[in-house]
Amino acid sequence: MSQQERLEFLKEKHAALDEAVQSESRRPFPDTMRVKELKLKKLRIKEEMSALTH
């Protein structure tokens, strides 16, 4: 997998996690631990994307 392909994959994964966070947050009683886990995954992906572009 090339660096560009990896970056595109990470962008898609980041967007999917963002949607999952939004979906969970809209629930009447959101699972705060799940939201925290999803946000942490998003952060790790963002850090990896940043490392690939710098």
C-alpha positions in Angstrom: 0.0 0.0 0.0 1.5 3.3 -1.0 1.6 6.3 1.3 -1.1 8.0 -0.6 -3.4 4.9 -0.4 -2.7 4.7 3.3 -3.6 8.3 3.8 -6.9 7.9 1.8 -7.7 4.8 3.9 -7.1 6.7 7.1 -9.3 9.6 5.9 -12.1 7.2 5.3 -11.7 5.5 8.6 -11.6 8.9 10.4 -14.8 10.0 8.7 -16.5 6.8 9.7 -15.5 7.2 13.3 -16.7 10.8 13.2 -20.1 9.6 12.0 -20.1 7.0 14.8 -19.3 9.6 17.4 -22.1 11.9 16.1 -24.6 9.0 16.0 -23.8 7.9 19.5 -23.9 11.5 20.8 -27.4 12.0 19.3 -28.9 9.0 21.3 -31.1 9.9 24.2 -28.6 8.3 26.6 -25.3 8.2 24.8 -22.7 5.7 26.0 -20.0 8.1 27.2 -17.3 5.4 27.4 -18.0 4.4 23.7 -17.9 8.1 22.7 -14.5 8.4 24.5 -13.1 5.3 22.8 -14.2 6.5 19.4 -12.7 9.9 19.9 -9.5 8.3 21.0 -9.4 6.2 17.9 -10.1 9.3 15.8 -7.2 11.0 17.5 -4.8 8.2 16.8 -5.8 8.1 13.2 -5.4 11.9 12.9 -1.9 11.6 14.4 -0.9 8.9 11.9 -2.3 11.0 9.0 -0.2 14.0 10.3 2.9 11.9 10.5 2.4 10.7 6.9 2.0 14.2 5.6 5.0 15.8 7.5 
